[in-house]
Amino acid sequence: MNQRTLLITLTGPDRPGVTSRLFEVLTAFPVTVADVEQVVIRGRLTLGVLVAYAGGPPTGTGGTIGGLWTAVEQVAADLDMDLEIATGTVSKEKRRRGRLHVTVLGAPLLPAAMAGITGRIAACGANIDRIERLSSYPVTCIEMAVSGANPQAMRVALAAEAAAQQVDVAVQRSGLHRRAKRLIVMDVDSTLIQNEVIELLAKHAGCLDEVARVTEEAMRGELDFAQSLIRRVALLEGLSEEVFEKVAKELVLTPGARTLVRTLKRLDYRFAIVSGGFTQITDTLVRDLGIDYSAANTLEVVDGRLTGRVTGEIVDRPGKARALERFAAESNIPLSQTVAVGDGANDLDMLAAAGLGIAFNAKPVVRQAADTALNVPYLDSILYLLGISREEVEAADAEDGLPPMPA
């Protein structure tokens, strides 16, 4: 039998009971609910209800479609809301392929950026099915559900537009796998913290300039990480182990770090850190933040002083990827359900091995290689890429009696 539809749209001030009032009226008619969408922006509600009915006009109060129309008009008048009703037929539209989540972050997010991003989506032949705000401050984050797109083509197109508009854009496949992420593995220096630990140690040893020169050689590709680490650590020889306590007090967490870890732990994620730095410092972060796993290098100490050597296997670029794999195995989590976050070339193997690799305020080569890049200074923006909104985080904090997040 032919199925016809009515799309009923109410728009006006939000208040308790609008949705229930509309559905109470609809119970008097032999219609079925085909779809419902509702959004509230700045206290203004838009509610859309698509109902279907068989054959001719539905019977009920008034006996005709006019009776339903009149009843809904009365609801709109009582609630001081605008009403629109459109008729149609039930379509057997095929599900569009290439369903993606496109996340846009800006501080500020300007109309020109949204025009550019949405224009690129349309140029890729894709359709925006839904738009939702995940955060309004300190960054504005908008998430769009997009269908009918080739993921790789979309990433390339939006990456170019994001660079032009100076915003961050992430493109991820939709579906259950996005919600199945269960292990976050993060670099430490210039990612979880704003410092570079070896520079803090070198400052206390009076050899900061020499360490910086070796670092520059490594960045120019003249030394690999292991070579540069050995040379820099050698400059720390003779430093008292008391320096570890001093440096630990100098660490500055990246804004949003505590919120990120706290929120993910609430959701039963495992959180790990991997560092080309040193266990004598990362162990402090593990205790302070409640981190589940960690891997870093260990400075050799004899008779209370640094020997200028490291002990054990060096945690370098391949070592970070191996640590990710080890943590995933210990947690019984597939690599496809892991997220890696880093900023330097030393993180590239780890980012490639993870299910989602995020370049956080990273070097250009890392941004190009990672699945997505964040260039905002707030580490908890990673939550938005996982579909977690700021409002949800604030509500959970309030339940735990924590103070509101800073604006």
Number of C-alpha atoms within 10 A of each C-alpha: 6 9 13 19 21 21 17 19 21 25 20 18 17 18 11 7 9 18 14 10 14 18 13 9 15 19 12 16 18 14 19 14 14 14 11 13 11 13 14 13 10 7 11 14 18 19 20 20 19 21 20 21 22 16 10 11 16 21 17 17 18 15 12 15 17 15 18 21 15 14 17 23 18 14 17 21 11 9 18 13 19 14 19 13 15 10 12 12 13 16 9 6 6 6 9 12 12 15 22 23 24 24 23 25 27 24 15 15 19 13 9 10 20 18 12 16 23 18 13 17 23 15 12 17 12 21 18 17 10 12 15 13 17 24 19 18 13 17 18 17 25 21 23 19 18 24 22 18 20 15 18 11 12 20 20 12 16 25 21 14 21 21 11 11 18 17 22 22 26 22 23 21 15 16 11 8 11 17 12 15 20 22 27 23 27 26 27 26 23 19 23 22 18 14 17 14 22 21 18 18 21 20 15 16 16 13 15 18 12 13 23 15 13 18 20 13 13 17 15 10 10 13 16 15 20 15 12 20 24 14 18 24 20 16 21 25 16 15 20 17 17 10 16 17 12 13 18 17 10 12 18 12 18 19 16 18 19 16 19 18 21 19 20 19 16 10 9 10 19 21 24 24 25 30 24 25 23 19 18 18 19 23 15 16 20 17 10 10 13 15 17 16 18 21 23 25 22 20 21 17 18 11 8 12 17 21 19 18 19 18 10 10 10 20 24 22 20 14 21 28 23 16 22 29 19 13 24 23 12 9 15 10 17 16 19 17 18 25 24 28 31 31 27 22 19 22 27 24 21 29 29 16 19 26 18 23 27 26 27 28 20 21 13 13 13 24 23 13 17 25 19 22 25 24 18 17 15 18 24 23 28 19 18 20 26 15 14 18 20 21 13 13 20 17 13 14 17 13 8 9 9 11 9 11 13 7 7
